């Protein structure tokens, strides 16, 4: 009896980055199909796959998160094997994907970050962790600084996304969609975002490997902002949310690193 194949197109949801940078697809095999991913991003990408299968068995299970390494082609998500060739086959899937390793829980909690501005400069931390203005239940930092202040990388990593096209600003959350930023991926699987940079304010590009202390752009007053400042946050990227993380900073000539406090000023001596 001839096998009848019906392919049901799935719903693919992109949450952060352009669909052109990550692609899910299938290839036929002698025993069924291979589900593959092309990840052209500079960080891992997590994909939640929910298969709708009839007369097919998945080698790696179903309704789970798969993690595709960065800069990889034809990464195998799962093999789908025909159970009975005399019966019809149905294949469909829904997927949701985003930057990062969704399953990651451990990171370098003792890493010593550098203050994200130049040597000899001093700036107030206008809002700290769980701040009352816009940081409720969030570990994020706001450094009050004039527009055009040079920003330096607090940690080495790879630039994976830049938004610098906006110049609109307002004091309500409706303007969050206009935030300009530089997004960096770290070796322990965390990300850092440097937010509210000025229009065309990045001096690095996507894919650049940057060093700690490297000049990366200019601060601004763009997006959801109550005034010129640099918003800095480190986080795990989950499929549909961020899990923000506490970080320790070097604040003096010594080697001690501390968690910064709101309404304090900090000088970079190194």
Secondary structure, DSSP 4 states (H G I P E B T S, - for coil): ----EEEEPPPEEESSS-GGGEEEEEEEETTEEEEEEEE-SSS-EEEEEEEEEESEEETT-SSEEEEEPTTEEEEEEEEEEES-TTS-EEEEEEEEEEES-TT-----TT-EEPPSS-TT-EEEEEE-TT-TTT-TT--EEEEE--TT-EEE-SS-EEEEEEE-----EESSGGGGGG--EEEEE-TTS-EEEEESEEEEEESS-TT-EE-TT-EEEEEB--EE-SSSEEEEEEEEE-SS-EEE---EEE-SSSS-EE---TT-EEE---
